[in-house]
Amino acid sequence: MVPVLRHSGVVSVETAEGEYGQDDGLKCRVLPMWAAQDVAGHPLNLAKKEYATLLRLLEAVMAPGWMHRDGSVTPAGLIGTRTGRGAATDRLALLLLVLEARESGRVRQCGGTVDTKRGRAAATVARLLGCTASAGERVLERLEDRELVLRVRLKTGSGMPNRSRLMVPAVASAHGRTVADDVQEDRAEALEPEFSDPDVSAGPCETQDLATKSQVNRLPVTDEAAVAEPDVTAALHTDHPHLVTPVVPPQLDCGFSGEGRGAEGRRPERACAGEDQAADSESALAGTGSPVAEGGPLRGEQPKESPVDERVEQRAAGARAGGRPKAVGGGKAQQQRRVGLPADLRLRVALEPVAWLWERLSGWQQDQVEAAVKTELAQLAGLGVAPEGAPRLLADRLTDRLEETGGEALVDKPFPWLIRRGLPQRQACSHRKCDGGVRLDTGEDCENCGNMIHLRRARRARIGADIDRELPGLSDGERRRVLEERLREQAAIEAEDLVWRREQARVQQARRDAARAAAAQRAEADRAAAAATDAVRQALPCEDCGQPQAAGLCERCDHRRQTETLIGEAGLYAAAWSADLTDPDSVAAVADQARTAIGDSVAAAWQEFLQITDVAALEANLEAAQDAYAFAALQTAQQAVQEYQDTALAMLGQTEEAEAEARRAYKTEQGRHWFKHNPNGADAIAAATRAADTARERVAEYLLATRLEQLRELAPRTASAVVA
C-alpha cells in the first residue's frame, strides 16, 4: 500500500526508522490539503479541529481497526470490514451519504427526471459518485445488505406507500434519534419504467391538476430513462371505463397505445365486442377469432371466410384436442413463448438482470437460453463456486456485460447477445477460474492476469531498451513501428512455442495413457496367474495325512504343526531362566519338562471338552473328533507359551543385572533438578519407583532375547522348530 501511495503523487510518505533500522512508523502528508493551507476560500483550508473532526468521521465510517503504540485500540468503522471487489466504491459512497445526511439521518435526494426502474435513491448515489444509475443501484443494494442505508417509504392513511426516502441510520443514532416508526422498507422488484408507481396511480376520483409545479432540473444522469420517478411525475390521465379490456405490460415493439391489450398484437376491439356471445367454452374460443368484420361482406362482396379465421379455427381445434399449437403454413411445431422468467428460482435469480431481453425471445430461443444458463451454473459449480452463490454470480456477470454494451436498449439481437456475449465465461488468462480478470471463487482480482500484464510490460520495456541500444537515432514514429514489429515477432514465437508445448503435452498424455493401459493389462494378467496358481495349490493333497483338495496342508495337520512349534518355544522360555545355558543336557531336560506339562494341560482340556459335548457324536465322526482335539491342543499351547514368557520375564527381572539397573534409574530420577529440594517426597519417590520398574522390565526383555538367541545356537533342532 505504501508504494502505491508514493507513486500516486497525492500522498508523501516518510518512514521513521527503529532501533535496528526497520520501519517503525509512517508519516503521511496529503499534498492537496497541505497546499490548501493559508489559501482563502479553498475547500480544503480547514482548521485543526475541523481536520480532527473529519479524521474521526473517516475512522467511524471506514477505519479498518488498529492498535496504537500506547495500547489504545481504534475499532473498525461501519464499513471497515468490507473488502474485495468494489470495497473502495462502497466506502466512498457511504462517506458521501453520511456527509449529505441530516441530523435525522435522511439524505436529500436529487431532483429532476430519473429512471423509475432504478429509483431516485439510486440516482442520488450515482450523482454523488459520478457513475451510471445502474452502478449506483448496485452500490446502494450492497450498502442495504449491510444495513448501513435504508430505502423507506412513508405509509399513507390508505396503507399504500408514499414517496421514497433515503436514510442513514448511523447518522440518526449519532444524534440520538431513530428512524421514524411510520416508514417501512420497500425493496421489492424494480418497477417497469413504462408505468407509474402504485403510490400515485390514478384513482376513481382523481382529476388533473394543471397547477402542478414541475420539479425537473437540468442535472444529467447517465443512462437515465425518459420517464420521471412516480413520486414527481406529472398529473395522471383521466379514468377509464371499468368494462374495457384490462391492460397488461406492453412489449415495447411499435409503441402505439393499442399494443399490449391482447396476446396477438392486434388493435383493441371496441367496448361492445363480444357482449352478445354466450359465456361457454365454444363462444370463448370463437371470441378469439379474426379481427376482420364478422357481420358480413363489405361493399356487397360475396361472403368469404378469411384465411386468418381458418388459422384461428385450426389453433382452437388443436387446443381442444389437447395438442400444442402448430403453424398452418409449415410442418414445425411452434413453441409457446413465455413472458415471465422460468419457474426455477436459480434461473430466475440468474436471468433477473436481462428480464426485458427474455421477454423479447421466442419460445425456442428461451429454451436454448435456459439450457445455456443451466450449463453455466453447472460449470461454476465445477469450478468450486458454492451452488447457492452461482446464480447471483451469473447475474452479476450479465449486469457487467450489459454495462459494457450500454444497457438493454442497445441490444438489438437478444438471443445472439445472450448466447455469445452475456453468458459465456471470458478467461483473460490461462486460469480456469478467471472471468474478465476476476476470480470466480473469491470475487477478487485474478493474480494470474496481473502476472501476465507484468510480464508483457516487462517484455515491452526490454524490447524498447534493446531498440534504444541498437538503433539510437530513431524518431518516435519509427521507434514505435519497430517496437510493434518486434512485439509481433515475439508473439508469433510464443504462439509457436505454445503449439509445440501443447503437442508435447498431448504426446506425453498419450504415452501416459498407453502406460496406464499396459499396467492395467499386466495387473489383470498377474491376477489371472495368481488365481490359476491358487487353484492348482487348492487341488494339492495334504503333506501329512494325504487328504485330497487340502491346498498342501489340511487344517488338522496345520494345528498340529503350530502346536509343536509352540511347545518348543515354551521349552526355550523355561530354559532361559532355569537351565544352564552351557549344558545341552540341562536345556533338553527343561524342554522335556515343559513338553510334559503342556501335554498334561492338553489332556485335561480335552477331558473338560468331552464333559460338555456329545461323546457318541464324536465317536461316530472320527475326523471331527481329531479336528476338535487338534484345535484344543493349539489353544492350550498358546496359553502355555504366554504363561512361560511372563514367568521368564518375571524371573529375569529379579537377577542382579536387573536390580542394579533399577537402582541406578531410581537414583537418577530422584536426583532430577525439580526434586532436589525434596528428594524424599511422595512425588519424587513415586516417579523414582516408576523409573526403576521400567528399567527392570527393559533389562529382563534384553536378557530374555539374548538367552533365546544363545539357546537357538546350542539347540539347532529347537531353533528350527521355533522358526517354522
C-alpha positions in Angstrom: 0.0 0.0 0.0 2.9 2.4 0.8 4.5 2.1 -2.7 1.1 2.8 -4.3 0.7 6.0 -2.2 4.1 7.1 -3.1 3.6 6.6 -6.8 0.2 8.2 -6.8 1.6 11.7 -6.2 -1.2 12.6 -3.8 0.4 11.4 -0.6 4.0 11.8 0.5 5.2 9.1 2.9 8.2 9.3 5.3 9.3 6.4 7.4 10.6 6.5 10.9 13.4 4.0 11.5 13.5 2.0 14.6 16.4 0.8 16.8 17.5 -1.9 14.3 16.9 0.1 11.1 13.4 -1.2 10.5 10.4 0.9 9.5 9.0 1.8 12.9 6.4 4.3 11.8 4.9 6.3 8.9 4.4 10.0 8.4 2.0 10.7 5.6 1.2 14.1 4.2 -1.8 14.6 1.9 -0.3 17.1 -0.6 -3.5 18.8 -1.8 -4.6 19.5 1.8 -1.0 20.7 2.5 -1.1 23.0 -0.5 -4.5 24.4 0.6 -3.1 25.8 3.8 -3.5 29.6 4.1 -5.4 29.8 0.8 -8.5 31.8 1.4 -11.7 30.2 0.1 -10.1 26.9 -0.6 -12.5 24.0 0.3 -9.6 22.1 1.9 -8.4 25.0 4.0 -9.7 23.7 7.3 -8.8 24.4 10.9 -7.1 21.9 13.0 -10.2 21.0 14.9 -12.0 20.6 11.6 -9.3 18.2 10.4 -9.6 16.2 13.6 -13.4 16.1 13.2 -13.0 14.9 9.6 -10.5 12.3 10.7 -12.8 11.0 13.4 -15.6 10.8 10.9 -13.5 8.8 8.4 -12.5 6.5 11.2 -16.1 6.0 12.3 -17.1 5.2 8.7 -14.3 3.2 7.1 -11.5 2.6 9.6 -10.2 -1.0 9.3 -9.3 -1.0 13.0 -5.8 -1.0 14.5 -3.9 -0.9 17.8 -1.7 2.1 18.7 1.6 2.2 20.5 0.1 3.3 23.8 -2.2 0.2 23.7 -5.3 2.0 22.7 -7.4 0.4 20.0 -9.3 2.1 17.2 -12.3 -0.1 16.4 -13.4 -0.8 12.8 -15.8 1.6 11.3 -19.2 1.0 9.8 -17.9 -0.4 6.6 -14.3 -1.1 7.7 -14.6 -4.8 7.4 -15.8 -4.6 3.7 -13.1 -6.0 1.4 -12.8 -7.4 -2.1 -14.1 -6.0 -5.3 -16.0 -2.7 -5.1 -15.0 -2.1 -1.4 -13.4 1.3 -2.1 -16.5 2.4 -4.0 -18.8 1.3 -1.2 -16.7 3.2 1.4 -16.7 6.4 -0.7 -20.5 6.1 -1.2 -21.2 5.7 2.5 -18.9 8.6 3.4 -20.7 10.9 0.9 -24.1 9.8 2.1 -23.1 10.4 5.7 -21.8 13.9 4.8 -25.1 14.6 2.9 -27.4 13.3 5.7 -29.2 15.5 8.1 -29.5 15.0 11.8 -32.5 12.8 11.3 -30.4 10.5 9.1 -32.4 11.5 6.0 -30.4 12.2 2.8 -31.8 14.8 0.4 -32.4 13.1 -2.9 -31.7 14.6 -6.3 -34.5 16.2 -8.3 -35.4 16.1 -11.9 -36.1 13.2 -14.2 -34.7 9.8 -13.2 -35.2 6.2 -14.3 -38.1 4.7 -12.4 -36.5 1.2 -12.8 -33.6 2.3 -10.8 -35.3 4.8 -8.4 -34.5 8.2 -7.2 -32.3 6.9 -4.3 -30.1 5.0 -6.8 -29.9 8.2 -9.0 -28.8 10.2 -5.9 -26.0 7.8 -5.2 -25.0 7.8 -8.8 -24.7 11.6 -8.9 -22.7 11.6 -5.7 -20.2 9.1 -7.2 -20.4 10.4 -10.7 -21.3 7.0 -12.2 -24.2 5.4 -14.0 -27.6 4.9 -12.4 -27.2 1.1 -12.6 -23.8 1.2 -10.9 -25.3 3.5 -8.2 -28.1 1.0 -7.7 -25.7 -1.9 -7.1 -23.7 0.2 -4.7 -26.9 1.1 -2.8 -28.0 -2.5 -2.7 -24.7 -3.6 -1.2 -25.0 -0.9 1.4 -28.6 -2.0 2.2 -27.4 -5.6 2.5 -25.1 -4.5 5.3 -28.0 -2.5 6.8 -26.0 0.8 6.5 -28.5 2.5 4.4 -32.3 2.2 4.2 -34.7 2.9 1.4 -38.0 3.5 3.1 -41.5 4.7 2.0 -43.9 6.6 4.2 -47.2 5.0 4.9 -50.4 6.7 4.0 -53.8 6.5 5.6 -54.9 4.1 2.9 -52.0 1.8 3.6 -50.3 2.5 0.2 -46.7 3.5 0.1 -45.9 7.2 -0.3 -42.7 8.9 -1.5 -39.4 7.1 -1.0 -36.8 8.3 1.4 -33.1 7.5 1.7 -31.9 7.1 5.3 -28.6 6.6 7.1 -29.5 5.0 10.5 -26.0 5.6 11.9 -26.3 9.4 11.5 -29.7 9.4 13.2 -28.3 7.2 16.0 -25.3 9.6 16.5 -27.7 12.4 17.1 -29.9 10.4 19.5 -32.6 9.8 17.0 -34.1 6.7 15.4 -35.8 6.1 12.1 -39.4 7.0 12.3 -41.9 4.2 13.1 -44.2 5.4 10.3 -42.0 4.2 7.5 -41.4 0.8 6.1 -38.6 -0.6 3.9 -39.7 -1.3 0.4 -37.1 -3.4 -1.6 -39.5 -5.2 -3.9 -38.6 -6.0 -7.5 -37.9 -3.0 -9.7 -40.9 -1.5 -11.4 -41.2 -1.4 -15.2 -40.1 2.1 -16.4 -43.2 2.4 -18.5 -45.7 2.8 -15.6 -46.1 5.0 -12.6 -45.5 3.8 -9.1 -48.7 2.5 -7.4 -48.4 5.1 -4.7 -49.5 7.8 -7.1 -51.6 5.8 -9.6 -54.8 7.3 -10.7 -57.9 6.7 -8.6 -61.6 6.9 -9.4 -62.0 10.4 -8.1 -58.6 12.0 -9.1 -58.7 14.9 -11.6 -56.0 16.5 -13.5 -54.2 19.3 -11.6 -53.0 21.9 -14.1 -51.3 24.0 -11.4 -48.8 21.3 -10.5 -45.3 22.8 -10.4 -42.6 21.0 -12.3 -39.7 19.7 -10.2 -37.4 18.8 -13.1 -34.0 20.3 -13.2 -31.3 20.0 -15.8 -28.7 17.9 -13.8 -27.7 15.0 -16.1 -27.9 11.4 -15.0 -26.1 8.8 -17.1 -28.2 6.0 -18.8 -31.4 7.6 -17.4 -34.8 6.7 -18.9 -37.2 9.2 -20.4 -39.7 8.7 -17.6 -39.8 10.5 -14.3 -40.0 8.8 -10.9 -43.5 8.1 -9.8 -43.4 10.5 -6.8 -42.5 13.5 -9.0 -44.4 12.6 -12.2 -46.8 14.8 -14.0 -50.6 14.7 -13.3 -52.2 11.5 -14.5 -54.8 11.0 -17.2 -58.4 10.6 -16.6 -60.3 7.4 -15.5 -61.0 4.6 -18.0 -64.4 2.8 -18.2 -64.4 -0.2 -16.0 -65.6 -2.6 -18.7 -62.6 -2.2 -21.1 -60.1 -4.8 -21.8 -57.6 -5.0 -18.9 -54.2 -3.6 -19.8 -51.1 -5.9 -19.5 -47.5 -4.9 -19.5 -46.6 -4.0 -23.1 -43.7 -5.5 -25.1 -42.4 -2.1 -26.5 -42.3 -3.3 -30.1 -44.0 -0.5 -32.0 -45.1 2.0 -29.3 -48.7 2.6 -30.2 -51.3 2.7 -27.4 -53.3 -0.4 -28.5 -50.3 -2.7 -28.2 -50.3 -5.0 -25.2 -54.1 -5.2 -24.8 -54.3 -8.6 -26.3 -52.0 -11.6 -26.7 -51.7 -11.3 -30.5 -50.5 -7.8 -31.0 -53.6 -6.5 -32.8 -55.6 -3.4 -32.2 -58.1 -3.5 -29.3 -61.7 -4.4 -30.0 -64.5 -2.0 -29.5 -66.0 -1.8 -26.0 -69.1 -3.7 -27.0 -67.3 -6.6 -28.8 -68.4 -10.0 -27.7 -71.2 -8.8 -25.4 -73.8 -10.8 -27.3 -71.8 -14.1 -27.1 -72.8 -16.9 -24.8 -70.5 -17.5 -21.9 -69.5 -21.0 -22.7 -66.4 -22.7 -24.0 -67.5 -22.7 -27.6 -68.1 -19.0 -27.6 -64.9 -18.3 -25.7 -62.9 -20.0 -28.4 -64.9 -18.2 -31.1 -64.2 -14.9 -29.4 -60.6 -15.2 -30.1 -61.2 -15.2 -33.9 -60.2 -12.8 -36.6 -60.3 -9.1 -36.1 -61.9 -8.8 -39.6 -65.6 -7.8 -39.6 -67.8 -10.7 -38.9 -71.2 -9.3 -39.7 -71.0 -9.8 -43.5 -69.1 -8.8 -46.6 -68.1 -5.2 -47.3 -69.3 -3.3 -50.3 -71.5 -6.1 -51.4 -68.8 -8.8 -51.9 -69.7 -12.4 -51.6 -69.2 -13.9 -48.1 -65.8 -15.4 -48.0 -64.0 -16.9 -45.0 -60.8 -15.2 -44.1 -57.6 -17.2 -44.1 -56.9 -15.6 -40.7 -60.1 -17.1 -39.4 -59.1 -20.5 -40.8 -55.8 -20.4 -38.9 -57.6 -19.4 -35.7 -60.1 -22.2 -36.1 -57.2 -24.7 -36.6 -55.5 -23.4 -33.5 -58.7 -23.7 -31.5 -59.2 -27.2 -32.7 -55.7 -28.2 -31.8 -56.1 -26.7 -28.4 -59.4 -28.6 -27.8 -57.6 -31.8 -28.9 -55.0 -31.3 -26.2 -52.0 -30.9 -28.5 -49.6 -28.0 -28.9 -50.4 -25.3 -31.4 -48.9 -25.9 -34.9 -48.2 -23.4 -37.6 -50.5 -23.7 -40.6 -48.0 -22.7 -43.2 -45.3 -25.2 -42.2 -44.8 -28.5 -40.5 -42.8 -27.3 -37.5 -44.3 -27.1 -34.0 -44.5 -23.6 -32.8 -43.0 -23.2 -29.2 -45.1 -21.2 -26.8 -43.3 -18.0 -25.7 -43.2 -17.3 -22.0 -43.5 -13.7 -20.9 -42.1 -14.3 -17.4 -38.8 -15.8 -16.3 -38.6 -19.6 -15.7 -40.2 -21.0 -12.6 -36.9 -22.4 -11.3 -35.7 -20.0 -8.6 -32.0 -20.4 -9.5 -32.7 -19.5 -13.1 -34.9 -16.5 -12.1 -32.1 -15.1 -10.0 -29.5 -15.6 -12.8 -31.7 -14.0 -15.5 -33.2 -11.2 -13.5 -30.8 -8.5 -15.0 -32.0 -9.5 -18.5 -35.7 -9.9 -17.9 -36.6 -7.5 -20.6 -34.4 -9.3 -23.2 -36.0 -12.6 -22.1 -39.5 -11.3 -23.0 -38.2 -10.5 -26.5 -37.1 -14.1 -27.2 -39.2 -16.7 -29.0 -40.2 -19.9 -27.3 -37.3 -21.9 -28.9 -34.8 -19.2 -28.0 -36.0 -19.1 -24.4 -35.4 -22.9 -24.2 -31.9 -22.5 -25.6 -31.1 -19.7 -23.2 -32.4 -21.7 -20.3 -30.2 -24.7 -21.3 -27.2 -22.4 -21.6 -27.9 -20.9 -18.1 -28.0 -24.4 -16.6 -24.8 -25.3 -18.3 -23.1 -22.1 -17.0 -24.4 -22.8 -13.5 -23.0 -26.4 -13.6 -19.7 -25.1 -14.9 -19.5 -22.6 -12.0 -20.2 -25.4 -9.5 -17.4 -27.4 -11.1 -15.0 -24.5 -10.6 -15.5 -24.5 -6.8 -18.3 -21.9 -6.6 -20.9 -22.7 -3.9 -24.2 -23.9 -5.6 -26.3 -21.3 -3.7 -24.0 -18.5 -4.9 -23.7 -19.5 -8.5 -27.0 -17.8 -9.7 -26.0 -14.5 -8.1 -22.6 -14.7 -9.6 -24.1 -15.3 -13.1 -26.5 -12.4 -12.6 -23.5 -10.1 -11.7 -21.8 -11.3 -14.9 -24.9 -10.4 -17.0 -25.1 -7.0 -15.3 -21.5 -6.2 -16.1 -21.9 -7.3 -19.7 -25.0 -5.0 -20.0 -22.9 -2.1 -18.7 -20.3 -2.8 -21.3 -22.9 -2.8 -24.0 -24.6 0.4 -22.7 -27.9 -1.1 -21.5 -30.6 -3.3 -22.7 -31.9 -0.8 -25.1 -28.8 -1.1 -27.2 -29.1 -4.9 -27.6 -30.8 -5.2 -30.9 -30.5 -9.0 -31.1 -31.1 -10.5 -27.7 -30.6 -14.2 -28.4 -27.1 -13.9 -30.0 -26.1 -11.4 -27.4 -27.1 -13.8 -24.5 -25.6 -16.9 -26.0 -22.3 -15.4 -27.3 -21.6 -12.4 -25.2 -23.7 -12.3 -22.0 -23.5 -15.9 -20.6 -20.1 -17.3 -21.6 -17.1 -17.0 -19.3 -14.3 -14.8 -20.5 -10.9 -16.1 -19.5 -8.5 -13.2 -19.6 -5.6 -15.6 -18.7 -4.9 -19.3 -18.5 -6.5 -19.7 -15.1 -9.7 -21.8 -15.2 -11.5 -19.6 -12.6 -10.7 -16.3 -14.3 -13.7 -14.3 -15.7 -12.7 -11.0 -17.2 -9.8 -10.5 -14.7 -11.9 -11.6 -11.7 -11.6 -14.8 -9.8 -15.0 -16.7 -9.8 -14.3 -18.4 -6.4 -13.2 -15.4 -4.4 -14.5 -12.4 -6.3 -11.1 -10.7 -6.2 -8.8 -9.6 -9.0 -7.1 -12.5 -10.7 -3.4 -12.6 -9.7 -2.5 -14.6 -12.8 -3.8 -11.8 -15.0 -1.7 -9.3 -13.0 1.3 -11.6 -13.6 0.6 -11.7 -17.3 0.3 -7.9 -17.6 3.5 -7.5 -15.6 5.4 -9.9 -17.9 4.0 -8.2 -21.0 5.1 -4.8 -19.7 8.5 -6.1 -18.8 8.9 -7.6 -22.3 7.9 -4.4 -23.9 10.3 -2.4 -21.8 13.1 -4.9 -22.5 12.5 -4.8 -26.3 12.3 -1.0 -26.1 15.7 -0.9 -24.3 17.2 -3.2 -27.0 15.9 -0.9 -29.7 17.3 2.2 -28.0 20.7 0.5 -27.7 20.8 -0.9 -31.2 19.1 2.0 -33.1 19.7 5.1 -31.0 18.7 7.7 -33.7 15.1 6.6 -34.5 12.2 9.0 -34.3 9.2 8.4 -32.2 7.1 7.1 -35.0 9.8 4.9 -36.4 10.7 3.6 -33.0 7.0 2.7 -32.4 6.8 0.9 -35.7 10.0 -1.2 -34.9 8.7 -1.9 -31.4 5.4 -3.2 -32.7 7.1 -5.4 -35.3 9.3 -7.0 -32.7 6.4 -7.4 -30.4 4.5 -9.2 -33.2 7.5 -11.4 -33.9 7.8 -12.3 -30.2 4.1 -13.0 -30.0 4.4 -15.3 -33.1 7.3 -17.1 -31.4 5.4 -17.6 -28.3 2.4 -18.9 -30.2 4.6 -21.4 -32.0 6.1 -22.4 -28.6 2.6 -22.8 -27.2 1.5 -25.0 -30.1 4.7 -27.1 -29.6 4.1 -27.4 -25.9 0.5 -28.4 -26.4 1.6 -31.1 -28.9 4.2 -32.3 -26.5 1.6 -32.4 -23.7 -0.7 -34.4 -26.0 2.1 -36.9 -26.8 3.0 -37.2 -23.1 -0.6 -37.7 -22.2 -1.0 -40.4 -24.9 2.2 -42.1 -23.6 0.9 -42.0 -20.0 -2.5 -43.4 -21.2 -0.7 -46.2 -23.0 1.5 -47.0 -20.0 -1.6 -46.9 -17.7 -3.4 -49.3 -20.1 -0.3 -51.6 -20.2 -0.1 -51.6 -16.4 -3.8 -52.5 -16.2 -3.2 -55.4 -18.6 -0.2 -56.6 -16.6 -2.2 -56.4 -13.3 -5.0 -58.3 -14.9 -2.6 -61.0 -16.2 -1.0 -61.2 -12.7 -4.4 -61.6 -11.1 -5.2 -64.3 -13.6 -1.9 -66.1 -12.9 -2.4 -65.8 -9.2 -5.9 -67.3 -9.5 -4.6 -70.2 -11.6 -1.7 -70.8 -9.1 -4.2 -70.7 -6.2 -6.5 -73.2 -8.0 -3.6 -75.5 -8.5 -2.5 -75.2 -4.9 -6.0 -75.8 -3.6 -6.0 -79.1 -5.6 -2.9 -80.4 -3.8 -3.4 -83.1 -1.1 -2.2 -82.7 2.5 1.5 -83.4 3.0 1.0 -85.1 6.4 -2.2 -87.1 6.2 -2.8 -87.2 2.4 -6.3 -85.6 2.5 -7.3 -84.5 -1.1 -8.1 -80.9 -2.0 -6.3 -79.6 1.1 -4.0 -77.0 -0.6 -1.0 -78.9 0.6 -1.9 -78.9 4.3 -5.2 -79.6 5.9 -6.5 -77.7 8.9 -5.9 -80.5 11.4 -2.3 -81.0 10.4 -1.7 -77.3 10.4 -2.9 -77.1 14.0 -0.6 -80.0 14.9 2.4 -78.2 13.4 1.6 -75.0 15.2 1.2 -76.9 18.5 4.6 -78.5 18.1 6.2 -75.1 17.4 4.6 -73.5 20.4 5.7 -76.4 22.7 9.3 -76.0 21.6 9.1 -72.2 22.2 7.7 -72.8 25.7 10.7 -75.1 26.4 13.1 -72.3 25.4 11.3 -69.7 27.6 11.5 -72.2 30.5 15.2 -72.9 29.9 16.1 -69.2 29.5 15.9 -68.7 33.3 16.0 -72.1 34.9 18.6 -74.1 32.9 22.4 -74.0 32.4 22.8 -72.5 29.0 26.2 -74.0 28.6 24.9 -77.6 29.2 22.8 -79.1 26.4 21.5 -81.9 28.6 20.2 -79.4 31.2 18.4 -77.4 28.4 16.9 -80.7 27.0 15.7 -81.7 30.4 13.9 -78.4 31.0 12.3 -78.6 27.5 11.1 -82.2 28.2 9.5 -81.0 31.4 7.8 -78.2 29.6 6.5 -80.6 26.9 5.2 -83.0 29.6 3.4 -80.1 31.4 1.8 -78.9 28.2 0.8 -82.4 27.3 -0.9 -82.8 30.7 -2.7 -79.5 30.2 -3.9 -80.6 26.7 -5.2 -83.9 28.2 -7.1 -82.0 30.9 -8.6 -79.6 28.4 -9.7 -82.5 26.3 -11.4 -84.2 29.2 -13.2 -80.9 30.0 -14.4 -80.7 26.4 -15.7 -84.3 26.5 -17.8 -83.5 29.5 -19.6 -80.7 27.7 -20.1 -82.3 24.3 -21.9 -85.4 22.9 -19.3 -88.3 23.0 -21.5 -90.6 20.8 -21.5 -88.0 18.0 -17.7 -87.6 18.2 -17.2 -91.4 18.1 -19.5 -91.6 15.1 -17.4 -89.0 13.3 -13.7 -89.7 13.9 -12.4 -86.9 11.6 -14.5 -84.3 13.5 -13.1 -85.6 16.8 -9.5 -85.4 15.5 -10.1 -81.8 14.3 -11.5 -80.8 17.7 -8.6 -82.4 19.6 -6.0 -80.6 17.4 -7.8 -77.3 17.9 -8.0 -77.8 21.7 -4.2 -78.7 21.8 -3.4 -75.5 19.8 -5.4 -73.3 22.2 -3.8 -74.9 25.3 -0.3 -74.5 23.8 -0.9 -70.8 23.0 -1.9 -70.1 26.6 1.1 -72.1 28.0 3.6 -70.1 25.8 2.2 -66.8 27.2 2.5 -68.1 30.7 6.1 -69.3 30.2 7.1 -66.0 28.7 5.6 -64.0 31.6 7.3 -66.3 34.1 10.7 -65.9 32.3 10.4 -62.1 32.3 9.5 -62.0 36.0 12.4 -64.3 37.0 14.9 -62.4 34.8 13.7 -59.2 36.3 15.0 -60.4 39.7 18.5 -61.0 38.6 21.4 -58.9 39.8 21.7 -57.1 36.5 18.1 -56.0 36.5 18.3 -54.9 40.2 21.4 -52.9 39.6 19.8 -51.1 36.6 16.7 -50.5 38.6 18.7 -48.9 41.5 20.6 -46.6 39.0 17.3 -45.5 37.4 15.8 -44.9 40.9 18.7 -42.6 41.9 18.8 -40.8 38.6 15.1 -39.9 38.7 15.3 -39.0 42.4 18.2 -36.6 41.6 16.3 -34.6 39.0 16.5 -30.8 39.5 12.8 -30.5 40.1 13.1 -32.9 43.0 16.3 -31.5 44.5 14.5 -29.5 47.2 12.5 -32.5 48.4 14.1 -35.8 47.1 12.3 -38.0 49.6 8.8 -36.5 48.9 5.9 -38.5 47.7 6.1 -37.3 44.2 9.9 -38.0 44.0 9.5 -41.5 45.4 6.6 -42.3 43.1 8.5 -41.1 40.0 11.7 -42.9 41.0 9.7 -46.2 41.6 8.2 -45.9 38.1 11.6 -45.3 36.6 13.1 -48.3 38.4 10.2 -50.7 37.3 10.6 -49.5 33.7 14.4 -50.1 33.8 13.9 -53.6 35.4 11.4 -54.5 32.6 13.8 -53.4 29.9 16.7 -55.4 31.4 14.5 -58.5 31.6 13.4 -58.2 28.0 17.0 -57.8 26.9 18.2 -60.8 28.9 15.4 -62.9 27.6 16.2 -62.0 23.9 19.9 -62.6 24.4 19.4 -66.1 26.1 16.9 -67.2 23.5 19.4 -66.4 20.7 22.0 -68.4 22.6 19.7 -71.3 23.1 18.9 -71.5 19.4 22.6 -71.7 18.7 23.1 -74.5 21.2 20.0 -76.4 20.1 19.6 -76.1 16.2 16.8 -78.6 16.3 14.8 -76.5 18.7 15.7 -73.3 16.8 14.5 -74.7 13.5 11.2 -75.7 15.2 10.8 -72.2 16.5 11.5 -70.6 13.1 9.0 -72.9 11.4 
